[in-house]
């Protein structure tokens, strides 16, 4: 019976972790561009042209 190659399994696991980490980082870099729609301008009015909520 052949013995298991633990180094190969470990390397594959490390490569998978690295790939997932890079994908997550890529998603985080893309996210700020997507959230700009909901951001408010400096004066407090929403950037999308909708009226600002009334303050009391």
N, CA, C and O of each residue as an XYZ file, in Angstrom:
224
protein
N       0.836     -1.181      0.000
C       0.000      0.000      0.000
C       0.885      1.251      0.000
O       1.886      1.310      0.714
N       0.509      2.246     -0.805
C       1.292      3.476     -0.902
C       1.023      4.372      0.304
O      -0.103      4.463      0.794
N       2.066      5.018      0.762
C       1.882      5.922      1.900
C       1.395      7.290      1.403
O       1.741      7.706      0.297
N       0.608      7.975      2.202
C       0.081      9.279      1.790
C       1.184     10.333      1.718
O       2.129     10.322      2.505
N       1.041     11.237      0.761
C       2.006     12.308      0.585
C       1.461     13.555      1.285
O       0.747     14.356      0.680
N       1.801     13.706      2.544
C       1.266     14.799      3.345
C       1.778     16.164      2.880
O       1.068     17.163      2.992
N       2.988     16.209      2.368
C       3.521     17.488      1.900
C       2.712     18.014      0.718
O       2.455     19.214      0.626
N       2.311     17.124     -0.184
C       1.497     17.526     -1.329
C       0.151     18.073     -0.849
O      -0.306     19.116     -1.314
N      -0.475     17.357      0.085
C      -1.770     17.799      0.611
C      -1.647     19.158      1.295
O      -2.503     20.025      1.123
N      -0.585     19.337      2.065
C      -0.369     20.601      2.758
C      -0.173     21.731      1.751
O      -0.727     22.818      1.916
N       0.607     21.476      0.720
C       0.863     22.495     -0.307
C      -0.437     22.887     -1.016
O      -0.680     24.068     -1.265
N      -1.259     21.906     -1.336
C      -2.531     22.190     -2.006
C      -3.440     23.031     -1.106
O      -4.116     23.950     -1.569
N      -3.441     22.701      0.176
C      -4.253     23.450      1.137
C      -3.763     24.895      1.235
O      -4.572     25.822      1.283
N      -2.448     25.090      1.265
C      -1.876     26.429      1.333
C      -2.205     27.231      0.080
O      -2.521     28.418      0.166
N      -2.130     26.587     -1.084
C      -2.459     27.266     -2.335
C      -3.930     27.688     -2.362
O      -4.261     28.773     -2.839
N      -4.799     26.832     -1.853
C      -6.226     27.143     -1.795
C      -6.474     28.339     -0.870
O      -7.260     29.225     -1.204
N      -5.810     28.368      0.287
C      -5.949     29.491      1.216
C      -5.477     30.789      0.561
O      -6.122     31.831      0.684
N      -4.344     30.710     -0.134
C      -3.786     31.886     -0.786
C      -4.736     32.404     -1.862
O      -4.935     33.612     -1.986
N      -5.321     31.496     -2.637
C      -6.248     31.874     -3.701
C      -7.489     32.553     -3.110
O      -7.943     33.579     -3.617
N      -8.030     31.974     -2.040
C      -9.219     32.555     -1.404
C      -8.909     33.930     -0.820
O      -9.728     34.845     -0.912
N      -7.728     34.077     -0.221
C      -7.338     35.353      0.363
C      -7.225     36.426     -0.716
O      -7.659     37.560     -0.515
N      -6.641     36.069     -1.865
C      -6.504     37.018     -2.964
C      -7.868     37.415     -3.519
O      -8.089     38.580     -3.847
N      -8.786     36.450     -3.626
C     -10.130     36.750     -4.119
C     -10.858     37.691     -3.160
O     -11.547     38.615     -3.593
N     -10.703     37.453     -1.866
C     -11.346     38.299     -0.861
C     -10.792     39.722     -0.939
O     -11.548     40.690     -0.867
N      -9.484     39.844     -1.084
C      -8.851     41.149     -1.189
C      -9.348     41.879     -2.433
O      -9.599     43.084     -2.398
N      -9.487     41.146     -3.521
C      -9.979     41.729     -4.770
C     -11.408     42.241     -4.598
O     -11.745     43.327     -5.068
N     -12.249     41.449     -3.918
C     -13.631     41.876     -3.676
C     -13.665     43.129     -2.810
O     -14.473     44.026     -3.053
N     -12.797     43.202     -1.804
C     -12.760     44.370     -0.927
C     -12.346     45.618     -1.701
O     -12.853     46.708     -1.433
N     -11.431     45.469     -2.657
C     -10.992     46.608     -3.452
C     -12.094     47.078     -4.388
O     -12.186     48.271     -4.677
N     -12.931     46.167     -4.866
C     -14.024     46.526     -5.762
C     -15.195     47.127     -4.999
O     -15.937     47.932     -5.562
N     -15.381     46.766     -3.758
C     -16.542     47.186     -2.965
C     -16.667     48.707     -2.805
O     -17.771     49.213     -3.001
N     -15.625     49.473     -2.464
C     -15.807     50.919     -2.288
C     -16.383     51.602     -3.530
O     -17.141     52.562     -3.390
N     -16.059     51.151     -4.713
C     -16.595     51.741     -5.935
C     -18.095     51.496     -6.026
O     -18.825     52.344     -6.542
N     -18.565     50.364     -5.540
C     -19.980     50.032     -5.604
C     -20.785     50.798     -4.559
O     -21.959     51.088     -4.792
N     -20.197     51.128     -3.431
C     -20.937     51.771     -2.342
C     -21.001     53.282     -2.493
O     -21.626     53.938     -1.661
N     -20.390     53.861     -3.507
C     -20.426     55.307     -3.700
C     -21.838     55.820     -3.938
O     -22.127     56.977     -3.634
N     -22.724     54.984     -4.475
C     -24.087     55.417     -4.772
C     -24.827     55.840     -3.509
O     -25.585     56.809     -3.541
N     -24.628     55.147     -2.413
C     -25.333     55.443     -1.176
C     -24.655     56.496     -0.326
O     -25.200     56.893      0.704
N     -23.504     56.951     -0.719
C     -22.764     57.935      0.069
C     -23.408     59.307     -0.061
O     -24.065     59.601     -1.060
N     -23.219     60.136      0.943
C     -23.723     61.498      0.907
C     -22.587     62.447      0.565
O     -21.424     62.182      0.870
N     -22.935     63.543     -0.065
C     -21.955     64.566     -0.392
C     -21.546     65.276      0.893
O     -22.103     65.014      1.959
N     -20.582     66.167      0.791
C     -20.055     66.871      1.953
C     -21.138     67.702      2.639
O     -21.145     67.809      3.865
N     -22.056     68.294      1.865
C     -23.082     69.143      2.463
C     -24.247     68.354      3.047
O     -25.173     68.955      3.591
N     -24.230     67.028      2.951
C     -25.253     66.207      3.573
C     -26.337     65.737      2.621
O     -27.212     64.969      3.021
N     -26.301     66.180      1.369
C     -27.300     65.711      0.411
C     -26.808     64.429     -0.242
O     -25.618     64.302     -0.530
N     -27.700     63.479     -0.480
C     -27.283     62.239     -1.138
C     -26.755     62.526     -2.538
O     -27.233     63.441     -3.209
N     -25.779     61.752     -2.977
C     -25.176     61.971     -4.279
C     -26.103     61.596     -5.429
O     -25.923     62.100     -6.537
N     -27.088     60.729     -5.206
C     -27.934     60.261     -6.298
C     -29.041     61.250     -6.660
O     -29.846     60.949     -7.542
N     -29.113     62.405     -6.023
C     -30.085     63.426     -6.371
C     -31.366     63.352     -5.572
O     -32.228     64.215     -5.739
N     -31.533     62.371     -4.719
C     -32.735     62.258     -3.902
C     -32.691     63.327     -2.813
O     -31.611     63.698     -2.353
N     -33.853     63.822     -2.398
C     -33.853     64.847     -1.340
C     -33.342     64.283     -0.017
O     -33.562     63.117      0.309
N     -32.671     65.120      0.718
C     -32.129     64.707      2.012
C     -33.259     64.606      3.027
O     -34.225     65.364      2.935
N     -33.169     63.697      3.991
C     -34.207     63.599      5.025
C     -34.219     64.857      5.893
O     -33.179     65.464      6.147
N     -35.409     65.230      6.339
C     -35.557     66.423      7.172
C     -34.968     66.175      8.557
O     -35.161     65.111      9.145
N     -34.250     67.168      9.069
C     -33.674     67.065     10.405
C     -34.490     67.926     11.356
O     -34.983     68.987     10.971
N     -34.632     67.479     12.577
C     -35.408     68.240     13.560
C     -34.509     68.860     14.582
O     -34.984     69.540     15.492
